[in-house]
Amino acid sequence: MNFNDAQYRKWLTELKLRVRSAQAKAAIAVNSVLVGFYWELGKMITEKENIWGSKLIDQVAKDLKKEFPEMKGLSRSNLFYCKQFYFFYKNELLQQFVGHPDSETDSFQKVTDSSNEIVQQPVGQIIQLVSKIPWGHNILIFSKSKGIDEASFYIQHTISNNWSRDVLALQIKTDLFKRSGKAVSNFSKTLPEPQSELAQQTLKDPYIFDFMNLAFGAREKEIEGQLIEHITKFLLELGKGFAFVSRQYRLAIADNEYYIDLLFYHTRLKCYVVIELKNTKFIPEYAGKLNFYLSAVDSLVKQQDDNPTIGILLCREKNNIEVEFALRDLGKPMGVSEFTIAENLPEHFKSSLPTIEEIEGELNNI
């Protein structure tokens, strides 16, 4: 038989796909079992510490290492993570039920007497969810999140966006949970449901461009240039679904030429997205100019099966009341957010950057 035959090559390609699919399913199954095991381990340690005291983990780690020297995940530090894993989700769920009792449900009226029964079903749902992401991702989420809503946010986004651990760490460091969907917009008045809600969740406030380092008075074209130079990081900060179309997109209108700073297409919203950059404080005139650009794109660029074009105005500063008044009676969907760069990060982000002394120390070491 000729194994260079086209029919064989096609069959081999299909076989390779099957193998990769099986590998992926096996990895998911192994991860699910592992995460479930770590949950049970955390539960057992938490319960027995009440009997044998706080030194239990140290002793258990030594004894398990002797019995299973080749097995990973039984170190003292990981046993602490298992305990934290169990403690975080169980207690967060219990607090939610205690804080929001349902007077018509007997089980909620007896929270203090039957807490284990109350959280059993939600805990099962949590285990199903967290078992879809690797243990290292889980550690980042439950050790950094301040509550179950924040943890669920990062779990869902990790699954839907297929984030690596480094990307997840970056999103947590820049507080994506608090920034997501927080921009001031007029989407609820200018877009139908559910597109308006999806568009709102697409926006952030502020946007963190910490891969750039420019002075506050830098020209917009300098900012555009750095954003395009770092397009991968820029798209990561914009979020899932953004596809870059053009910088300084030309529009010819009534014998005049106009140039859009950045033009994108959003694959989930199925619409063009105009992004205008202003390295100054927001003024109402900016919204009027963006409204003009959106009308032009809808007339000159948008195809019949595209949804209405959306605008995002990025400014260095804004007053939300001013923005709300500026957008109130405009007919085109747009949102306004602030953006920060390395020189002008908020205080709670600056702590993650090296100080001058640390940089000098590293240079001296080199």
Residue pairs with C-beta under 8 A, 6 or more apart in sequence:
1 8
2 8
28 132
31 131
31 132
31 133
31 134
31 135
32 131
32 132
34 73
34 135
35 127
35 130
35 131
35 135
35 138
36 127
36 131
38 73
38 78
38 81
38 82
38 85
38 135
39 82
39 85
39 86
39 127
41 79
41 82
42 82
42 83
42 84
42 85
42 86
42 87
43 86
43 90
45 56
45 57
45 60
45 79
45 82
45 83
45 86
46 83
46 86
46 87
48 56
49 56
49 57
49 83
57 76
57 79
57 80
57 83
58 76
60 79
61 74
61 75
61 76
61 79
64 71
64 74
65 74
65 75
68 74
73 135
81 139
81 143
84 142
84 143
85 138
85 139
85 142
88 142
88 145
88 151
89 123
89 126
89 130
89 142
89 148
89 151
90 119
90 123
92 147
92 148
92 151
93 119
93 122
93 123
93 126
93 148
94 111
94 115
94 118
94 119
96 148
97 108
97 111
97 115
97 118
97 119
98 111
101 108
101 109
101 111
102 108
103 109
107 114
107 117
107 118
108 118
111 118
129 152
129 155
129 156
130 138
130 141
130 155
132 155
132 159
133 155
133 158
133 159
134 165
136 165
137 158
137 163
137 165
137 168
140 154
140 165
140 168
140 169
140 172
141 151
141 154
141 155
141 158
141 168
141 172
142 151
144 172
145 151
145 154
145 172
145 177
150 177
153 176
153 177
153 180
154 168
154 171
154 172
154 176
154 177
157 163
157 171
157 176
158 168
160 240
161 167
161 240
163 171
167 236
170 236
173 349
173 352
174 208
174 210
174 349
175 348
175 349
176 204
179 204
179 205
179 206
179 207
179 208
180 201
180 204
181 200
181 201
181 202
181 203
181 204
182 203
182 204
182 205
182 337
183 200
183 203
183 204
183 205
183 312
183 335
183 336
183 337
184 205
184 318
184 320
184 323
184 324
184 327
184 335
184 336
184 337
185 199
185 200
185 203
185 327
185 333
185 334
185 335
185 336
186 327
186 328
186 330
186 333
186 334
186 335
187 196
187 197
187 199
187 200
187 310
187 333
187 335
188 196
188 200
190 196
190 308
190 330
190 331
190 332
190 333
191 199
191 308
191 310
191 333
195 269
195 307
196 333
198 268
198 269
199 269
199 310
199 333
199 335
200 335
202 239
202 241
202 266
202 268
202 269
203 312
203 335
203 337
204 237
204 239
204 337
205 337
205 338
206 337
206 338
206 339
206 340
206 346
207 237
207 238
207 314
207 337
207 338
207 339
207 340
208 237
208 339
208 340
208 345
208 349
209 226
209 227
209 234
209 237
209 339
209 340
209 341
209 342
210 340
210 341
210 342
210 345
210 349
210 353
211 226
211 230
211 233
211 234
211 342
212 223
212 226
212 227
212 230
212 341
212 342
213 341
213 342
213 343
214 222
214 223
214 226
214 341
214 343
215 343
216 279
216 316
216 343
216 344
217 279
218 279
219 279
220 261
220 277
220 278
220 279
223 277
223 279
223 341
224 247
224 248
224 261
224 262
224 277
227 234
227 262
228 234
228 244
228 247
231 244
235 242
235 244
238 264
240 268
241 266
241 267
241 268
241 269
242 264
242 265
242 266
242 267
242 273
243 264
243 265
243 266
243 267
244 262
244 264
245 263
245 264
245 265
245 272
246 260
246 262
246 263
247 261
247 262
247 263
248 259
248 260
248 261
249 259
249 260
249 262
249 263
250 257
250 258
250 259
251 257
251 258
251 259
251 260
251 293
251 296
251 297
251 300
253 296
253 300
258 293
258 296
260 274
260 276
260 293
260 297
261 274
261 275
261 276
261 277
262 274
262 275
262 276
262 277
263 272
263 273
263 274
263 275
263 297
263 301
264 272
264 273
264 275
265 271
265 272
265 273
266 272
266 273
266 310
269 307
269 310
270 305
270 306
270 307
271 302
271 306
271 307
271 308
271 309
271 310
272 297
272 301
272 302
272 306
272 309
272 310
273 309
273 310
273 311
273 312
274 290
274 293
274 294
274 297
274 309
274 310
274 311
274 312
275 311
275 312
275 313
275 314
276 286
276 289
276 290
276 293
276 311
276 312
276 313
276 314
277 314
277 339
278 286
278 313
278 314
278 315
278 316
279 316
280 315
280 316
280 317
281 315
281 316
281 317
281 318
282 313
282 315
282 317
282 318
282 319
282 322
282 323
282 326
282 336
284 322
284 325
284 326
286 313
286 315
286 326
287 313
287 323
287 326
287 327
287 330
287 334
287 336
288 326
288 330
290 311
290 313
290 332
290 334
291 311
291 330
291 331
291 332
291 334
293 311
294 308
294 309
294 310
294 311
294 332
294 333
294 334
295 332
297 309
298 308
298 309
298 332
301 309
302 308
302 309
308 332
308 333
309 332
309 333
310 333
310 334
310 335
311 332
311 333
311 334
311 335
312 334
312 335
312 336
312 337
313 334
313 335
313 336
313 337
314 337
314 338
314 339
315 336
315 337
315 338
315 339
316 338
316 339
316 340
316 344
317 338
318 336
318 337
318 338
323 336
326 336
327 334
327 336
340 346
340 349
342 353
345 353
354 362
